[in-house]
Amino acid sequence: MKFLDNPIKRFVSVTGKIVVLFLVILVVFGFLYNYSTIRTYNSILFILILLTIIITLYYLILSLAIIYVYRRKEAGKLTLYIARTGLKVLLPQVIFFEGIQKNNKDNIRKFYVEFNNLLVGKMGKKYAPEDILILLPHCLQNSECGYKLTNNIENCRMCGRCSIGAIIKVCNERGVPVHVVTGGTAARNIASKHKPKVILAVACERDLTSGIADVGNIPVIGIINDRPNGPCYNTVVDINEFKKRLDDIILNKIAD
């Protein structure tokens, strides 16, 4: 495959392995079909039923743990662990089925962000200002602004035409680093560079959901932006909510 570049070569390699796997499964099924007895069929059916029961119970336990924690806002360490696992396991599948039914997936993503914030809050940790990283989407910036903030947020003139100036003021008062990013890749690069212990991010439901999943073991608190002008254009955020979220996790917060 010398004529293929690396991305296509990787795609062909992976899809080829998948095709081979299914061919092997077909061969096994063909062998069982030709040479198995009724007893073998019954054993296979029993195993499939048992697996279905186990998977159903597993999903039920995960779902009940999530509902319990979300409704009660309190739980023991084991229940919180099960709920956190359930969130990671169930979310992609729920979003997939919502897409098949052509439902609004943002409702599920919003629940994911809210529940994730609840789990992070249950950790009860406070962080030094330098260990906190604030990530803001570039769509918060007024579209008519002529100053580029993604490389240097100090270019902001704090004119009041968007939410970024007020956020910068809050963060400067508390000594917390803040960055404006253009997307998920830029956010991951900044997080990798700064190595924060916690991230406070403002974004839409989709970007927050993928970002929370991408950063791995770093706790993320998400704030969903408002989009009065449509997605990715002159979005806004509640400054009071932002300030409260930040003060909930920072050590030695300042008095208002």
C-alpha positions, 0 to 999 in steps of 0.5 A: 500500500505504498500509494496510500498516505498514512491516514488512509493506510491506517483506515484500510488496515483497521477496516480490513481487520474488522472484515477479517473478524466478521469472516472468522465469526461467519466461519465459526457459525457455519461450522456450528450450523453444520456439525452441532447437535440440538444440545449444542444449540441449547447451550449456545442459546442459554449462554446468550440468554445469560449474557443478556441478563447480565448486560441488562442488570449491569445497565439497570444498576448504572442507570439507577445509580445515576438517577439516585445521585441526581435526585438525592444529590448525596451518595456514598463513594461506591454509588458515586463511582457506579454513577460516574462509570454509568455516565461514561458507559451510557452517554455515547449510547444514549446520544446515538439512539437520540440521533437515530430518533432525530431527537435533540441531542443537546438535552442529553448533553446538558444533563451530562454536563450538569451531572458531571458538575455534580460529581466534581462538586461531590469531590469537595476539593479546593484549588490554588488559583494557579492550579485552575484553568479557565477556557472560553470559546472564541464565540464569546467575543463580539464578532465586530471586535478587531482584536485577536484574543486566542493568542493573547487574551491581554489584547482585550480592551474590556469595552463591555460589548461581550462577556470576556472582559468581565470574565477577565476581570474576575479571573485577574482579581483571583489570579486564575489563568484564562484562555480563549480557544478556537476549538477542542484541539486548542483546548486540549493543547492548552490543558496539556501545556498548563497541566491544571488540577481542575478546568472551568470551561464555558462552551456549548453542550456538544463541545463541553461533552466532548471536552470533558471526555477528552481531558481524562482524569482532570476534573472539568466544571462546565458552564453552558453558554447562551446563544441568542444569535444562534450557535457560535456567534456572539454567545454570552454567559451568565457572569454571576454563575461563572463567578459562583462556580469559580469561587466554589472551587478556589482557595481563599476566594476574595470578598465581593 
